Amino acid sequence: MSDERDAYEQHPSALDLIDAAREHLATRVLPAITDPRLRFETLVATHVLGVASRELSRGPEMAAATDAARAALPGAPADDAALCRLIEQGRYDGAEAGAALRRWMQSRTELSLFAWNPLFLMRVKG
Amino acid sequence: MTEVIRADALPDPLRDELLAAVTAATGKPAALAAARRLAGGASMESWSLDLRVGDDTEALVLRRDMGANMSAYALDRATEFALLRAACAAGVKAPRPRYQSAPGAAKAWFLMERLPGESVGRKVVRAPDLAAAREVLARQLGEALAVIHAVPVDGLPVIPAPTEGRSPAAEALHQARAVVATLRLRNPVWTYALRWLAQRLPAWDGALVLVHGDYRVGNLLVDRAGLAGVLDWEFSHLGDRHEDLAWVTVRDWRFEQDARVVGGVGSLDDYLAGYAAAGGRPVDRDAFVWWDLVGNLRWALMCHAQAERHLGGADRSVELLSLGRKAAEMEWELVDRIDAIEKELR
């Protein structure tokens, strides 16, 4: 195997496209903006491209891990809707089941935060 | 965040409407001397205006509906005007309302006095020239809240109150469930938090007070001496004092100054000491914690609701959209705090 890759429409990848757009906004557009409101909105736009980039770079792996961990919870919920129904039925009212659910929700929200704002966890846990 | 626009950028019909109302109220000729658009909330436009009224110049702020309503529970401008008047009369530090639109105006507005000070949260918690203010601000926030909670409620306009037979806490959960139903999203964190909170409704002493409803850094004017005025009264209602007391401690209102629990500026002890010293009723720590958690849940739900405004096409804005992801910060906090409480109980 050489290090050549298939060049279908997925190349450059979605991640490459997003990163390029983010870099363009950050290095070319933002420095040229003087209007404070437009500058703030463009900072947000740059940020959300970073969010999408981090999520895509780890997305499939993250989703698989979360789903597997959810299925291992008491009651083996297949998806979030099933989990919500079990919560409403009191399946996690007990100490141990509740602790297991909270651990899962912590790791789930931490994955979301890894994409949204990796510094948040460093700040609040550090 | 403000952007400067020339005085003549205030649309002519709006200018004429304002000046006519001022003249009708004062019997004096009125003229626009300066106008500057302020970055306001997403449901209201704000302008800083200087008006010549007769021989005087008045420094004013205009608050005007934009059409979109952020919440079914928000006050209309006429009610907010009347509420501000009652609050100021009771000694609350807030801008005095001055003039308002005629009944039936297409987009209601009012003009209030313009107070000096900084309101942008990240500046309040960091600006070097406000360092001395931050030393006293937590205590002042407690004191000012006690004054708000002592405003006689029989002198207020009609504002939202808990449904008959429901405590303020039960009302808060009812409203949160209504937002979840509107969002049509399922999130185990919300489901779990709603159930956990419903099983632990705090004791309520029956006192219904004027609750500001959005009492936090970002909605307060701060100058070098500290608190200069309380702004943004559109979420005011009758409720439990602990709701207001806890809101300013929600992490997001610390603007990354996490160790300073009260609005990123000070300590809980100073804040509660100020509240008690100014005549505030006793604070129930369990109720305080409960309302803090509800605050995180509500803010998470509100963030999702803002994202929906973009996704539904009503207000296309990458900023609104991004809030839907920001909600994870409050959701993490909810799980972390409930987990800590449960571990303590074991």
Contacts between the chains, C-beta under 8 A, distances in Angstrom:
chain1	res1	chain2	res2	distance
A	35	B	3	6.1
A	36	B	1	5.1
A	36	B	2	6.9
A	36	B	3	5.6
A	36	B	39	7.8
A	37	B	1	6.2
A	37	B	3	5.1
A	37	B	39	6.0
A	40	B	1	5.9
A	40	B	319	7.6
A	41	B	317	7.6
A	41	B	318	6.4
A	41	B	319	5.8
A	44	B	318	5.4
A	44	B	319	4.8
A	44	B	322	5.4
A	45	B	318	4.8
A	47	B	322	6.8
A	48	B	318	6.1
A	48	B	321	7.2
A	48	B	322	5.2
A	48	B	325	7.6
A	51	B	322	7.8
A	51	B	325	6.1
A	80	B	186	5.2
A	80	B	187	7.1
A	80	B	188	5.8
A	81	B	186	5.3
A	83	B	188	4.8
A	83	B	191	7.9
A	84	B	186	5.0
A	84	B	187	7.7
A	84	B	188	5.6
A	84	B	191	4.4
A	87	B	188	6.3
A	87	B	191	4.7
A	87	B	192	5.2
A	87	B	195	6.1
A	88	B	191	6.3
A	88	B	195	6.6
A	92	B	192	7.0
A	93	B	195	7.9
A	93	B	199	7.9
A	95	B	342	7.4
A	95	B	346	6.7
A	98	B	342	6.5
A	99	B	339	7.6
A	99	B	342	7.0
A	101	B	188	7.5
A	101	B	192	6.6
A	102	B	192	7.9
A	102	B	335	5.5
A	102	B	338	6.7
A	102	B	339	4.6
A	102	B	342	7.3
A	105	B	188	6.2
A	105	B	189	5.4
A	105	B	192	6.8
A	105	B	331	7.8
A	105	B	335	4.6
A	106	B	332	7.1
A	106	B	335	5.3
A	106	B	336	6.8
A	106	B	339	7.1
A	108	B	188	7.8
A	108	B	189	7.9
A	109	B	189	6.8
A	109	B	328	5.3
A	109	B	331	5.0
A	109	B	332	4.0
A	109	B	335	6.2
A	110	B	332	6.7
A	112	B	325	7.2
A	112	B	328	3.8
A	112	B	331	7.6
A	112	B	332	7.9
A	113	B	328	5.2
A	113	B	329	6.8
A	113	B	332	6.0
A	115	B	325	7.4
A	116	B	325	4.5
A	116	B	326	6.6
A	116	B	328	5.4
A	116	B	329	7.4
A	117	B	326	7.7
A	117	B	329	6.8
A	120	B	329	5.6
A	120	B	332	7.7
A	121	B	332	7.7
A	123	B	256	6.6
A	123	B	258	6.0
A	124	B	251	7.2
A	124	B	258	6.1
A	124	B	332	7.8
A	124	B	333	7.7
A	124	B	336	8.0
